């Protein structure tokens, strides 16, 4: 194992905790980024303690990557290989996360996922609060399939590892109880990419909005909450947080949403 490979493995191991601490500090010190709260509700201390305990095995991401690297996988070191590996990992992770996430909501498999859903009001450390089994299934489902692809088309270790670093950065913020995006986000990017509001609804309502980084599979399979965009608009444009976990908002027409996003983008 080279020094560069060891360094990025260390980065994968610690990024989740570092980013969770960063986003918590943003909220605790009332930095401007945290001004748009999603739920006007407190996170209780027992939840914080439970999430910290569950986060202890988060470095499993790095350990599993290291095992496959030592087994001889992902030996390509070209720039093209890096890009292909990064993109392929992102695409497969989106599919695997959606499929396994929906499966974990089946009664027979929900025991795997129930620990994560004890946090109905999510925080940055909720992004690290999974059962050992769920983390193992998630990681092996991604890295194991990529290792099979590697037998046919050599993949780049740094491309795969970079996806994990980016995932840990984005997923940490994706579980915060505030939104940093502007109202104009929904005009274009938000039609495809998920927001923090989007995933917050999954936690508070327990189902729906299963996607990892995009809305594509939720919309394809009809599992998106219809008021997701309306709630984003309420939180970000109207500066009105939700007052209860069960609260819903009347969905807006697409034309109305586009018009409001356009005005926000020129404001």
Steps between C-alpha positions, in 0.01 A plus 500: 500500500638840401505812718236663277270200534543498879434873515168487316392200709564708812299782343208263435524382862475847659306716253156405632579607856684815394212615282238417763692713751532779245126515424416482870730797565332690216169456680626548858679825415203615288710549188296652217501167315261355761237775484234294317390243759288211373331399826465745786557220749788415737719193472507323837819389678420125498488513118840671488655237730348213300622642168852554633510138619376372163757710315792308650496241223478756216869438404374166368480676160879534500562150636296332227668709231840403641414129496402509134810705416725246673324223307626664181188687388484848346858519370442741210683831553410700187306827495234348276473206737456740791214683330330182380530341845365808677200528267430126504514493881260794522251339261511158665484647852184690405336182371623279785401751768148537361448125459644400838333795674157396375574138590594606855154650538342159444377349826730198471815714456416812697702379800810590296390861451299576814798648689540775242131586520500547874602854404172645374658847513835462327834661585843484332589203723187317383696453176736272696239330717436160344507146628818304434307272263364788292843655454641161404225433244528851355878487461525143372216564257693788348862384520424132437315567174772743389758228569310271263503773235873539565551144379377606155592868489781619732380769741696770677525479881524876539184552295305258721645645822431858388132414466496383864660827613245706305217280627604555862522876447163536329316243711602672822347828390209310344390401852524849652186673621556802279525577129788701347377507142330805347139507371640492144633148563164351400498676163746254345735301727230420752294324234760222508712539814360443848502768769536476876127571528439203270671250729369664818150401384610139471604500865203689639243299300695172506435410134532656154789706359738203502754645254862561599612793285232529234120499470511287184413158644242638744319669213536194277350265759250743653657521847554876518294705744289736284554800729882471505554804282227703671663440838840597361342824376338565836823441694736685265294767325240575768734436797232298677622179667263211563358482852436124520635181346160417350441840340426505126472778243274527200705417187542784252457489126821463296449830321460684828816343641704592190374858515588537869845346447561738212411801713725377780788454258479861383443649845 
